[in-house]
Amino acid sequence: MKAKHFIFNEEYIREKLELLDSRKRLSFKEERFIQSAINFLILPHKNEPYDLVLIKRVNNNKDKHSGEMAFPGGKRDYEDENVLVTALRETEEEINVPRSRIHVLGSFDDFVTPSRYIITPIVSYIEETQIMKKNEEEVSEILTIPITFFANKKNYQERTYNLHDDIIAVGRYHYKTTSNKKYIIYGATCHMIVHFIDLVYQLGLKASRVRRLIPEDLISDEFLSQYRQEKHKYQNKY
């Protein structure tokens, strides 16, 4: 697919997404899991493909996702009316973008993590001129990465393996900046990017006949242990 197809088109992307409360959207509810949300944040450019805004979390021994690449977001607070409020609040806290300047487009399926988080992605965009400033206590870097990098099949690595007669996929991206800094994007962040690209542009990045994790998988200690072993081997292979 040519780069011009990835120039930001608000209506086109909005049509591919669902409302947060839509029955078409896969939504998980499990009391043993932590409800959370991320802001799948788009940064448009005039006549050029848009970027995705990601953050690199600070190293913190108390954070299960310390040092990882992620979208702005976090767990739902008791005061949050819903996970949309969570995504907007966390974006404001982490990269100092006022929620009044975030334009929400829609949502897509929930994802789960081995740390027993349920993540709801909220897709939105900000204006190209919007200033972003990191919260030093939570964010070590803010990165804007072209959607064309993620859409290029050569940049996406995926391994599949059998767990309890199901085929589970684990994927990742290796991103390198023009100054030769390297980042690994994996886990739920990687899976959500792939899901979004396949949903909006039908590129088929994800291997066929595979599935992602669901809450029932992670309630089983045996399944979770095996999954973590496979994931650990894959992440440390390269």
VENMODA-V142573 format. One line per field, one symbol per residue. psi: psi as a letter, one per 40 degrees, with the letter a starting at -180 (. if undefined). Layout:
# VENMODA-V142573
psi: ???
This chain:
# VENMODA-V142573
psi: hiddeehhgddddddeiiideieehhhhhhdeihhiiihghhhiihfiiiiihiihiihhdehdfheihiihaaihidehdaedddddddddddefhhdeehhhdaiaiiiiidefhhhhhhhiiiidehhhhihdddhdihihhhddddehddehhhhiihhfeihihhiiihhhideeiiihhaadddddddddddddefefdiiifiiiiidddedhddddddddddddddded.
